[in-house]
Amino acid sequence: MKKNTKIGVLGGGQLSQMLCEAAPGLGIHTLVLAEDPRSPAARCADELIVGSSADEKNLSELCKRSPIVVFENEFVDCKSLVKASSKGKIHFVPSLEAIERLQDKANQKRILRNLNIMTAEFEEYPMTHDLRDWLGFIDRRFPGGFVLKWARYGYDGKGVFIVQSLSRQIDQILGFCQNALNRKVSVFAEKKIKYMRELAMVGCVSSEKKIIYYPLVISEQKDGICYKVMGPAVALGVDPKLENLAREVVSKIADHLDLVGCFAIEFFQSEAGELLVNEIAPRVHNSAHYTQEACHVSQFENHLRAAARLPLVEPEVKGVFAMYNLLGPRGAAKTANPQFDLSLPAGVKLHWYGKSEMRPGRKLGHLNAVAKDRQKLEELCGHIEKLVELWHSKLNETA
């Protein structure tokens, strides 16, 4: 890597913010394209382009000024990026080919099926069929229940509809599907999985195709949004065989898609003890925010290392850990400039995103906790949960 390598970051949210925060220690100069000059990444980037990522002029400016580009999320227009980068050789991490294959979740399912990697059974909606007829077919196909998903643009519980009763929910279901189709987004149905817990693993691949693995972690959701992550999973009672199996899956997917940089795999552990892939995210991921304190090298630093063609560093884990997302409380009104100003116990670190507005369910920051043993971690978690409850109460009072 040349001294003062510049990396462009597409997106201005908290993932971009944490990439920018990790860059100075590597001698990397960051250029962020963000729509809002008040966005989390805008406050810590070395350079900023303010504008929409849907505007090819902005994309061309980003590619003109940075030979390497990384992404905050996979919801990008790959065709526009190809056009914007046509005048120079831009190193995209991951590649646009990989993003294009993974940004469609139905295509993810097809990839997993072709690789013989376990995932929930699924059926895609054929656009030429009557929607009601297809839903009736799905109801018969998956009598134990099913989940409808948008193939694109779904995240943090959006673009997902858990069907409890087709007949009772038919109007909501038709609205959910039609909303996607109006956006020219396809819909698919998954068999509802009876699972013990949700798990996740982040891997990172160097430009020389060396792969490292962050530990398997336990993930907990609220309203479809990640609320809590704990790990390493094997230190908290998860069978070590699942850690090994998760590594095999991570390696197989990385090899098949020729991935570079960090990426995440979300899993279900079924009641039968099987490991099924839920989704693939080709970027740094919420489930590995704990790496900032619990590992010698965070996912953000290793992602930048991979992009800049620097050697990766093995992520030695310091103890047992937990990460809590700080989410806008349910039912609260929008609040300008929310703060988390509560005292934290030793072993807990706050990462605040500085967002200018709070909304219910919006990620405003996270807390990382690291402890020497499981008992101490449980004590810290109990303390954190009380603090989060108090913070929610304060936000509701001021809203």
N, C-alpha and C positions, 0 to 999 in steps of 0.2 A: 504494500500500500504506500502511495506517495504521501509525503507529509501534507497535512491540512487537506486531506481528501474531503470532497464535498458530497453529501448524500441528500437527495431530494426526498421529501416525505409528502405523500399525497393524502391529505386529510388533516384536520386541526383538532381532533378530540384528544381524550386522555391517553390513548395508546401512542399517538404521535408525540404527546407531551413527554411520556416516559422514555421514548426513543431519543428525543432531544436531550433529556436530562442525562442519559447514559453516554452521549456522544463526546463531550469534552475530554473525558478520561482516556479516550482513544485517539485524540487529536483530530476528530471528525467535525467538520463544519456542516451545519444543517440548514436546508432551505425548505420551508414548509409552504404548501399551497393550501390555504384555508379560506372558507367562505366568510368567516366572521373574525375581525381583528381582535375580538375579545375571547376567542376560543382558547382552550387550555394550552395547545401547542404554540399558539401565536406569542405567548408571553415568554417562551424560553427558546425559541428558534433563533439561530444566528441571522437568518434572513427570512423575509416573509413575502409571499405573493398573496394578495387578498383578491379572491374571486371564486367563481364556481368551477368545480372540476368538470362540469359539463361543457364548458367553453373551451374550444380547441386552442384558442389564443393563449389561455392560461396554461394548458397542458404543454403547448409548444415552448412557452417561456420556461416552465419547470425543466423540460428536457434539454433546452438550450443551455441552461445555467448549471445543470448537475448531471454528471455522467452516470450516476447510480441513482435509481429510484426505488423506494420501498413503499409499502401500502399500509394504511391504517385498517382498511377492510377490503373485502373482495368485491364490493358493489361498484365496480369501475367499468367504464366503457372501453373494452380492449381494442376495438376498431379505431376509436379516436386516439388512443395512446399509440397505436402502430403508426397512424398518420402523423401524429405530433412528433414522434421520434424518428421520422424517416430521414432527416437530414444529418443524423449522427448515430453512432453506435451506442445505444443506451443499455446499461446493464440493469434490467428489472429483476427485483428479488421479492417474491418468486417470479418465474417467467410468466409472460402474458399467456402463453399456452396453458400453463398449469392453472392460472387463475380462471381462464375461460372454461376449463373443464370442471372446475370445482365450484364456480359461482352459481351453478345450477344444481340444486340438491337432488333432483331426480336423476341427474347424470352421475352424481356421487353414488347413488344407490346402484346404478348400472355398473359403475367401476368396481364397487365392492363385490357385487355379484360375480363379475367376470374374474375377479381375483380370488374367488372362493373364500372371502372374508365374511364372517357371520354378521348379518344385519336383519332388521325386521322385514318381513315380507311386505311387498308394496305393489300397488297398481297405479299406473298413470292414467289421467283422464284424457281420452281421445277426443280432440276438439270437435270431431264430426258427429259425435254421439249426443243424444239428449242428456242433459245434466241430471235430471231426475231419474232417468232410467239407469244411468251409470251409478248413481248413489244407491239405488236399490240393489244393483249387482254387488257393490262393495259391502253393503249391509249383510248380504247373504254370504259373501266371500269371507268376511271376517266377523262371524257371529259373536265373538268374544269382545268386540269393540274395535274401533279404529280411530286414527288421528289423521286429519286432513292438513296438508302443508302446501304453502306456496313454494314453487321451485326456486324462486328468487326473491330477494329483498326481505326475507324473514330473519329476525334476530330478537333476542331478549323477549321471547314470548309473542312477538308479532309474527303474523303469517302462519300461525299454528292454531288449529281448532280441534279440541278433544271432544269427540262425539259421544255423548252419553245415551241419547235416544234419537234416532233419525226422525221418527214421526213427530216427537215433541219439539225438536230443534230445527225442523226443516226450513223455516223462514230465515233463521240465523245462518244456517249452513249454506243456503242458496246465496245469501248476501255475501258471505265470506268468499265463496267460489267466484261469484260474479265480480266482486271487487278486484280479485286477481286477474280474471280474464279481461276486464276493462283496461288493466295495465299491461295487457299482452304477456301476462305471466301464467305459466301452466300450473296445474294443481295435481297433486298425487295423494294417494291414501296409503297409510301404513297400518299394519296390524298392531293393535295395542299390546305392548309388552308388559307382562307382570314381572317386575324387577325388584331386587333387594335394595339396590342403591345405584347411584350414578357415579361414574368414575371418569377420569380424564388423564391424558398424558401429553406433554409437549416434547417434541423432538427438535433437533436443530442439525442441519446438514451444511457442511462447508462446501466451498466451490470445488474442492478436491474430492468431494463425496464422502468425507468422514462424517459419521453421524454420532451425536451424543444424545442421551436421554435424561430428561428431568424425571423425578419419581412419579409413579402413579399416585393420584390423589382422589379423595372422596369429595364429590361436589353436591351441594344441596341447593335447591331452587325454591323461589317463592314467586308464584304467578308467572312461571316460565323464565324468570330472571335469576341468574346465579346470585345466591345470597352469601354462601359460606363455602370455603374450601379447606380441607384438613389433610394432613399427610405427615410423613409418607404413609400411603395406605397400608403397606405391609406392617408398619409399626403400630397400626391401629386395628389390627385383626383381620385384614384382607389376606387371602391366600397368596403366598409368593408366586404360585403358578400363574396367577392372573397378571402379575407384574411382568413376568417373562413373556406371556402371551401378548400383552399390550406392546411390548418392545418389538415382537415379531411383526405385529400389524403395522406399527409405525415405520419399521424398516421396509416392509413390502410396499406400502403406499408411497414412501419417499422415493424408492427405486423406480416404481412404475411411472410416477409423474415427473421424475427428474427434478425433484424439489431442491431448493436452496433456501437456507434460513430457517427460522422457527415456524412450526406449524403445530396445531393441536388436533387431537382425536378425542371426541367425547364418546363414552361407552355407557351401556347398560350392563349391569351384572344381573342376569336373570335369576329367578328363584331356584333354577336347576344348577346354578353356578357357572353358566356360560357367559362369555364376554361378547356382546354384540355392539358393533359400531353404530352410533347414532348419527353423528355428523363430523365433517372434517372442516377445519378452519385454516386456510393457508397464510398464517400470520401469527404475530405475537397474540397472546390470548389471556382472557380474564382468569382462567384457571391456574395460571402460573405467575400471578402478581406476587405471590409469596416469595418468589425467587429473589426479590430485592433485598430481603433480610435473611432468608433461611438458606441461601446458597452463596458460595463465594463469588459466583458470576451470575448475574440475572439473565433472564430470557432476552431482555432488551439489549444488553451488551453483546451477547452471543449472536443475536440477529444482525446487529451492526457489523460484528466481526465477519460473519458469513458474507454480508453484502460487500464489505470492503476487502474481501479476500485475505483476511487475517486468520491465524490459527484459532480454532475454537478452544474454549477452556472447559474441562470437565466440571460439572456442577456439583461439587461436594456439598452435602447437606449438613447443616450445623446441629440439628436436633429434630424435635417434632414441631409442627407449625400449624397455624390457622390464618386464613384471610377472610375478612368480612367486607363485603361491599356496603358502602353507605348509600342507601337508596332513599329518594324522596318518599315520605310516608304516604301510604294509601289514603285517598280521600282529602289530602291537603290541597289547598289552593296554590297557585303559582306564587312563588316568593322570590324577590330579587336578592341577589347576593347572600345566599345562605352561608352560615358558618358552622364549623364544629369546634367549639371552644372549651371542651371538657378536658379535665386532667386525665392523663393516661397512666396506667401502671407501668413499672419497669418491664421491659420485654415486649412492649407494644409500640408500633410506629405508625403515625398517620401519614397518608399520602392524599393530599387534597388537590382537586382538579381546578378549582377556581372558576367554576362555571357561573355565569352571570345570572342564571335563573334556575330555580328548583321546580320540578314537576313530579307528581307521583310516579314512583318507579324509576326515575332518572338516576343514573350513577353519578354521584357527586364526589366520591372519594373512596378510599378503602383503608382498612386497618390490617397491618401484619403483626402477628404474634409468634414469637419463637420461645420455646421452653426446652429444658433439658430432659424432661420425661413427660409421660402422658398425664400423670396426676397434676403436675404444675400447669400443663396446657389446659386441662379442663377448668382449673381455677381461673386462668386468664380469660378463657372463653366465657365463663359465667360473669366475670367482671365486664367484659366487652358488651355482652348482651344487655346488661343493665344500663350501661352508658348509652347504647344505641336507642334503647327504649326512652331514656330521659331526653336524648337529643330529639327524637321524634315528637315527644310531648312539647318541647320548647318550640319546634317548628310549627306545630299545629296551633300553638297559642299566638304566635306572631303572624300567622297567615291571614 
